[in-house]
Amino acid sequence: MIAHNFNSLCKQAEPYYYDFLYGRSDEPVPEFIINHINQCQYCNEQISQLKDTLSQVEDYIDSGQKQIDNATAAWLRLHFAYIGKKVTCEIVKPFLPGFLEPALEVKIPTPITVHLDKCKQCREDLETIRQLNLSHKQLYRLSRLFAGKPGEDDVSCSQVQNAIPAVVSMNFNETNREFLKHLCICPDCFKIIYQRREEVRNKYLHTKKEPKVFLCKEISTSDYFDYVVPYGLDPATDQYVNFRQSFTSHSSTCPICLTRMQQLHNTIFGIAERAESGVVTIYHIDEPAKTETVENSDNVYVGFPIKVEVVEHKDEVITEQPDSIINIVTKRKIPAINVKPLFKVGIAAAAIILIATAIFLNVPTAKATTLERIYKAIEKIRNVHISSFVPDKKEPVQEQWVSRTLNVNMIKSDKESVLYDVVNKAKKSKHLDSDLIETTILSAEMASRIQNTIDSSLGLLPFNSMSEIPKDAEWKRVDDKNVKIPNKIEVYDLVWVEKNYESHPVSKKWRFFVDPDTNLPQRLEIYQKSVTNDEYNLRYTIVVKYLDDSEMQKIVEKVSF
């Protein structure tokens, strides 16, 4: 066998393989690189492999099996922009919130994920953010905060001084978007915010007024987030100002809530200001690594064509962020992207690694949807509309709207609409044949039940958490030809046995019609049978629609509650 003559020019030529192959670049390939590639057997083989790989990936996309969809492709492009470069904690921080988005799940090692593997402090920061249970939009804004740098705005500290009391009192109407941004990225200003809020907290700690602890228990960390990190909010276009008043009127004077806000402040800005851990990683594409066997290596990346270099020191490192990072991180909806240009360097490397994983480790590039992934995806949903149907009925017997943003649950039947407002402990009922609205106070038990529905599975799963699922329950994919499966949808059954009110065993089955790209159920069929029966009876069919915040607000307002 003839040995390949690999030399330093091959490594220099590697980033130009795509341009050489397709001739699409703002800058021409250097002439000495072209001459080298034309004469180098090794580089020609690499370019041939790249062409085959890209062809396979494009076939996946063209056939509807999106191994790398547009959002994931853009996300991976940001990761692979750091091939061969020093990756520090400061570079990784803006990526951390994106790792909590199910739609952006990364299943291959990248320059960013290998730093997480090696850096304990960054892993701890990621877990801290996970525990906050922030919404999709809040994760996006947090990413922008971590990417922001002091002095990048046109606002001075002296200009925003008058806005600080309004921010501390949670009244953003007296400020503006630019001021809020400055107050978050300027170390001097966000420390003043903390000090002023601490003064207010101490004031109410020494009053004789009893705090309404029952209200505090209903407030989540994500509710406080907007007032601790107003980065990205625009008071002039705030759609939820009317819904914030009941929250702010309590929290702005409650020592318990102010204490929790201070704790959140320390958590968020503690991560933002945290010094480098000293761990620096460098990710290299290393073709020979593919030949390494699992049995003979302790390398966790065995089988992937990469090599990871770890440098632990405190030397100064250049930590420039790609200009586009804050526009892509954690965004699900992005413009359509032309596939081939995305594969330049970074995505080409990602594609090679994806295919190499399948070839050399015999690991499929796409995994079946698991029940755990559905739970995780539902955790990130803010608003949902659920329509319930019974067999042989075209109209829903019940419609339900659940909003984590507004902390409400609204149920509509053929006779009435009922709005459960957990924050205000209110139940508002409106009979459909009259304009009369009846308002009552929610009992503690009912408020707890509604809050549990909002916080857990939104009514889209038979159990509020994975831990509640019976150990003998069965989760399996449905490939029955008699089941009508819509295009690009996967169907799964969850089957278990439980006892009814007469203590007789009953077999239950929930059938999930799941979008594999989001891991979210689009439709549910609920079946039941006694253990002596052979066939399940369909009890309900549920159709699910996911709403954004503005859609949900319009629906609640339309009801005129």
N, C-alpha and C positions, 0 to 999 in steps of 0.2 A: 504493500500500500504506500502511495506517495504521500509524504507529510506535507501539510499546508505550510507555506512560508508566511506565517503571521508576524507582522512587525508593527512598529508604532504608527505607521501611516494607515494601517487597517483601523486602528482605534480612532484616528482622526477622521477617517472616512465614514465611520459608522453613522454619525448624525446626518450625513448627506445621502444615505441609501434611498430614502423616500423621494427626495428631489431628483436624484439620478434616475429613478425608476419612472416617475410621473412627470418630471419637469415642471412642477408647480411650486414656485417659491418667489418671494419678493426679491431675494438676493440670489444671483447665479451661483452654481456650484464652482468652487475654485478650480482653475485649470489643472493644477497639480493633483487635485483629488480625482478629477475625471481621468487623467492619464494613469493614475495608480489603479483605479477600479478597472479600467479597460485591460490592464495587464495582470491583475491579481486574481488567481483562482479562488482564494479564500473569500474575497469580497464578492465575487460573482456568485459563489454558492450561497452566501448570506443574503444577497439581493434576491436570488431565486427563491429562497425559503420565505423571505418577507413577502414576495409577490403571491406565493401560494397561501400564506397565512392570511393576508388581507383578503384574498379571494374567498377563503372559507368564512371569514367573519362577515363579509358583505353578503355572502349567500344566506347566512343566518338572518341578517337584517332584512334582506329582500324577501325572504320566505315568511316573514312575520315573527320568527323566533328571535327576539331581540336579546341577544347575549350581552350586548352593550347598547342600551338605549341612549337617546340624546343626552339626557341629564347625567347618566352615569359616565358617558363618554367625556363630557365637559369636566366632570368631577375628576376622572382619572387623568385627564390632560393636565390639570393643576398639580396632581400628585407627581406625575412623571416629568414635570418641568424641572424637577430637582435631581434627575439622574446625574450622577457624577459630581454633585455639589454637596457642600456641607449643610446638613440639616440640624438646626438647633431648636430649642424649646420655643424661642420667639417666632420661628417660622411655623411651627406646628400649631400654636395656639389658635389661630383663626380656623384651622381645620377641625378642631375638637367638636364644636357643636354639630358639624355636618355628619360626624360618625353616629349621631343619635337619630338620624333620619333613615327609616327603613328603606326608602327608595334609593338611598345612596350607599347601600351596604357594599363594602369592599371585600371580595373573597380571595384576593391575591396579594402578595407582598408588594408594597410600593415604597418609594423613598420616605413617605410620611408614616406608613404603618410600621416600618422597621424601626423608626425612631421610637415610636410608642412601645415596641417590643423591648427596646433596650433602656428606656428612660422611665424609671419608677415614678418620678415626680409628674411627668406628663400623663401617665396612666392614672395617677391619683386625681389629677385635675379633671380628666375625662369622667371618672366615676363621680366626682363631686358635682359636675354639671348634670350628669344623668339623674342624680337624686333630686334635682330641682324640679323635674317633670315640667319643663317649659314647653310652650306651644311651638308649632312650626315657625311662626313669625318671630317669636321671641328668640328662638335659636339662631335665626338668620341675623337678627339685630345684634345678638351677642357676638356672633362671628365678626360682624362689622366693627364692633367695639374693640375686639382683640386685634383687628387689623389696623385700626386707627392710630394715628401718631400725633402727639402734642404739636401744635403749631401748624397743622395742615389746613386749618380753617382760617377765615378772614376776620374772626372775632377776637377781641382782646379781653383780658380778664376784667378790666375796668368797665367795659361795656355791659358785662353780664352781672355785675354786682347787684344791681337793683332787682334782678330776676330771682336771686337766691331765696329770699323769703317766700316767694310764690311757690317755688319748687318744693321747699321744705313743708309748706302747708298743703301740698298736693293740688295746687290750683294752677294748672298749666296754661290757662287762658291768658295769663298775664305775661307770657313769654312767647318764644317762637322756636322753630325747628333748629335753627343755627345755634341759638343760645343753649338749647338742651344738649346738642351735640358737643359743644365746647365744654359744658359742665361735666361731661362724662369722660372726655379724653385729656382734660387738663388736670394733672395731679394736684396742683394747688387748689383748684376750684372744687374738685370732688371731695377733697379733704375738708374744705370749708362747709360743704353741704353736710357732711357727716357730723362736724362739730355743732352746727346749728340745730340739726335734728336731735342731737344728744341733749342740747339745752332744753328743747321742747319736751323730750322724753322725761327728763329729770323734773321738769315743772309739773307734769301730770302725775308723776310717781308720788308726789307729795301732796296731792289734792285728796280730799275726803271722798270724792266721787268714786263709786264702785265701778270697776270696768265690767263691761258685758262680756264675760268670758265665753258664754255660749255662742256669741257672734264670732269671736276670735277663732274658735275651733272650726268654723265653717270656711275660713279663709285659707287658701293654699299659697304656697310660695310663689307660684306663677301670678297670683293676683297682686302681690307686692312688687313683682319684678318691674312693671312699667314705671313705677314711681321711684324705684332705686336706680334703674337703668333706663332713663327716658331717651337714650340714643335712638334716633330713627323715627321718633314720634313727631307728628306735626299737629300742634294744637289747632291750627286753622282748619284742618280737614278731619278732625277727630270724629269718627262716626259713633263712638260709644260714650260721648260726654254725658248723655242723659242717664246712662246705666252706671256711670262711675260715682254719681253723687251719693248714693246710699252707702257705698263702700268708703269713700273718702271722708264723709262726715263722721264715720265711726273711727276709722284708722288714724286720721290725723290728730286725734286727741286721746287715743287709747295707748297707755304705756306698754301694754303687752304687744300690740301690733307694731308700735314704734321700735320696740326691742327686737322683734323679728326682722324688721326692715334693716336695722343696724347690723344684725348678724348676716343678712343677705348681702349688704354693702361690703362687709369685710370679706365674704366669700368670693364675690365677683371681682372686686378690685384687687383682692389678694392674688387671684390668678393672673389678672391683667398686669400687675406689677411684679410678679414673682421673678426673681433673678434666674439666670441660666443655671441649670443643674450641673453643667460641666460636661454633659454627655453630648457628643457630636457624632452623627452617623453619616456615612457616605455610601450610597447605593450604586453599584456598578452592574451593568449587563455583562455577564460572564458566560459565554457560550460553553466552555468546557465543563461548567458545573453540572450540566445535564447528565453527564456520564457517571456522576457519583451515585453510589447505591445507598439505600437506606440502611442496610446492615452494617456498612462500614463507616458510618458518619454520625456525629452528634449534631450536625448542622440542622437547625429547625427548618431551613429553607431548602433542604435537599430535594433535588428534582427540578427546582426552579433554576432557570439560567441566570442566576444573579450571584453577586458576592457583596457582602455587607462589611464595611470597614467602620470600626468604632474607635473614636478618639475621646478620651476623657481628660480634659484640661480646661483651663479658664481663659485661654487665649482669646483675643478679640476675633470675632467671626463676622463676616458680612452676612446680614440677615434681610436681604431685600425680598419683598413679597411680589408675586406676579400682580400686575396692575388689575387683572380681571378677577382676583380671588373674591372680593366682597360682592361681586355681581353674580357669582355662581354658587358659592357655598350655601347649602341647604335649600336652594331654590328647586322646586319641582317643575314649574312651568317655565320653560325657556324656549326661545325661538327655534324653529327647525334648523338643523345644522347639516351642512354638506358633509357627507361621511368621509370622503377621502382626505381632505385637508386636515381633519381631526387626527388622522393617524400619523401625522408627521412627527417623527421622533418619539414623543411620549406615548401616544396611542398605538403606534407601531410596536413599541416595546411591550405595552400592555397586551396587545393581541398575541405577540409571540409567547408571552408568559402564559396566557390563557390556554393556547393550543398546546404548549409544552407541558402544562399541567396534565392535560388529558392524555397526551401521548406517553409521557414518561412516568407518571404516577397513576395512570388509569383512573383519574378522578374526573367525573363529569363536570362540564362547565356550567351546567344549570342544575340546581337541586329542586326536588319536589317541595311544594309548599308544605310547611309544617304548621301544626296548631299553635306552637309557640310563636312563630312569626306572625300569625294572624293576631294573636294577643298583643304583640309588640306594635304592630301596625295600628291597631285600634287605640292604643294608648296615646298616639299622636293626633288622633282625629279631634277636631274642635266642635264640629256641628254635624248632626246627622238627621235625616228625615226617614222614618220607617213606616211603610204602608203594609198593613196586615190584611190578608185575604183568606176567606174560607173557600173550600171547593165549591165549584159551580156558581160562584158569585164574581161578577166583573168589577164591582165597586168595593173599595176597602171597607172592612168593618171597623177599622180603627186606624188613625194616623197619629204618629208621635214625632215630636221634634225635641231633640236633646241638644243642649248647648253648654259646652264647658266654658266658652268665652263669656257668656252672659249668666252662667250658673242657673239655668232654668230648664224645666221639663214641661212641655205642653202636649196634652193629649186631646184628640178630637174624635168623638164618636158621632153616631147619627143623631144624637140628641143634644149634646153640649160640647163646649170646649173648656178645658181646664188648664190654667197656667200655674205651675208650682215655681214660685220665686224663692229659692233657698236663702239668698243673701238677706232678703227682707222678711223671711219667715212668713210669707203670705201665700194663700191659695185663692186664686181668682177664677170664678166660674161664670160662664155665659151660656145660657140656654139659646139654642139656635133659632127658636121661634119667638124670641123677644130680645130687646136691647138691654135687659136688666143684667147688671154685673154684680155678683155677690162676692164679697171679700171676707175671708176668715183667716185666723192665725193658724199657721201650721203647728201641729203638735210636734214635740221633740222626736217622737218615734217616726212620724211620717217624714219630717225633714231629714232625719238620718237615712231613711230608706231611699228618698229621692237623691240625696247627695251620694249615696253608695252607687246608685245607678249611673249617675253622671261621672263619678270618679273611676268606676271599674270598666264594665264591658259595654256600656251604652245600650244594653238590652240586645246586643247582637250576638251574644254567646250564652249558652245555657248555664255556665259557671262564671263567677266573677273573676276567678284567677285560676292559673294552671294547678295550683295546689289543691283546689277543690274537686278536680276531676277524679272520678273513681279509678283506682289502680288497674282494674280489669277492663276499663273502657278501651274501645278499639277505634283507631284512626286509620282510614284507608282511602286510597284513591279509587274513584268510580270510573271504570272504563266500559261499562255496560252499553252496548249498542242501542238498547231500548231507551236509554236516557238521552234526551235532547240536550246537547251541550252547545251553547253559543260559541262563536269563533273567539279564539284567544282567551277562553275561560277554562279553568280546571275545576273539577268537581270532586269533593271529598265527603265521606260520611264519618260522623262521630257517633258511635253506638255504645250504649251502656244500659245497665239494668238498675232500677230503683223500685222501692215499695210505694204503693199508693196509700191513700188515707185509710184503707181497710187492711193495710199491711200485706197486700198481695203483690208479688213481683210483676213489674211492668217493664217491657223493653222499649227504650226510647232511641230515636235516631234523628239527628240533625244533619241535613244535607247542605253543604256549603258550595255555592258557585263563586269561585274566587278568581280575581284578576291576579295572575302570577307576577305581574310587574309591580303591583303595590301591596300584595298579600291581603287585600281588603275584600270581604264578601260583598257581592253585588246582589245576591239573592239567597234566601234560605228557605228550605222546606222542612217542616217539623212533622215527624211521624211518631206513631205509637202503636204498640200491640201488646197483648197479654202473652205470656211465655208459651201458652198452649196454642196460639194462633200461628199460622204459617206466613201470613202476609201483614205488612205494616199498613196502617190507615193514615192517610194524609190529613193532618189536623189544620195546619196553617201554612200559608206561603207568605214570606216576607220579602218585600222589594226595598232595597236600600239606596238612598241617594245622599252623597256627601256634599255639604254646603260650606261655602266660605263665610266669613264673619258678616260681610255686608248683606248677603242673601238671608242669613238667619235674622239679622236685625230687622230687615224689611218685613219678614214674615210675622215676627212678634208685634211690630208696630201696626201691621194690617189688621190684626185681631182686635186692635183698639183697647187693649187692656191697660 
